[in-house]
C-alpha cells in the first residue's frame, strides 16, 4: 500500500483521536500540523527520505521556532504509528530548557491590574470578570465553562479537563464579584461565561479582546494572552509558600516538571537575587 496522506486517511485518524478522547483543541492542532506535511508532499508517496527533507525544510525555510517544528514532527510521527508506517518516523530536535522567562513576556501583577481597570473603564465588564476569574483561580480558558452559578453556592468549581477531575477553590473576593455580576446580568443557572448561543467562550475571541486593551493600559502586546494569566497565578501562589507539589495540584498538572515552567522568573530577577546574596 502506498504511503500517501489522503483526506480519507486524515478523516480516519481524526475519528481515532475522538475515540481516544483527545480534546477538540488537540485534535484540531494535530490535523492542522499534518496539513503542512500534506502540502509539502504534494500528493506524492511519503518516504523516510522525504521526511528528513521535510524536517530540514521546516528548519531552513519555514521560519519556525524549534518548538513549532517539533510539534509538526510529533503530529506526523503519531499519524505514522496509527497507520503502522513505523519506518517513516523522524527524530525531533533537542531543545535545551530555558532557565529564564523573557522579560518581554513576563506579565506583572501591576500590569494585570491595569488591564482589568481599562476593561472596566471601557464598559467591558464581562471581559474584566473573565480576566480576573482566570488569574485568581489559575484555570485554563477551556475550563471557564465550569465556573457556574451553582459553583458559586459551593465556593468550589469542579473542573474536568484532559481526562482528569479536580476541585478549584474560588477566592472570597472573586465570589463576591461574580455574585454581583450574575445579579446584574440576570444569570440564574449554568455557565456564567458563555456565548449568546449558550456555548463555552472561545479562546481566540478573549485573546483579541485582551489585546485591544494593551495600548491604553501601556502593556506590551507580547505579554497579553490568556494563558499568561495562569502563569501569573502560578508565580503568585508559589511565592507564598514555595510548595511545588501543591501548586501542581492547583494547576491540574500530572508532572511537577510541567509546573516548573510556570514559575520561571526573568533573568533580571535572578540577577537581583544573586546580588542580594552578598557573597562577593
Order of alpha helices (4+ residues) and beta strands (2+ residues): alpha-alpha-alpha-alpha-alpha-alpha-alpha-beta-beta-alpha-alpha-alpha-alpha-alpha-alpha-alpha
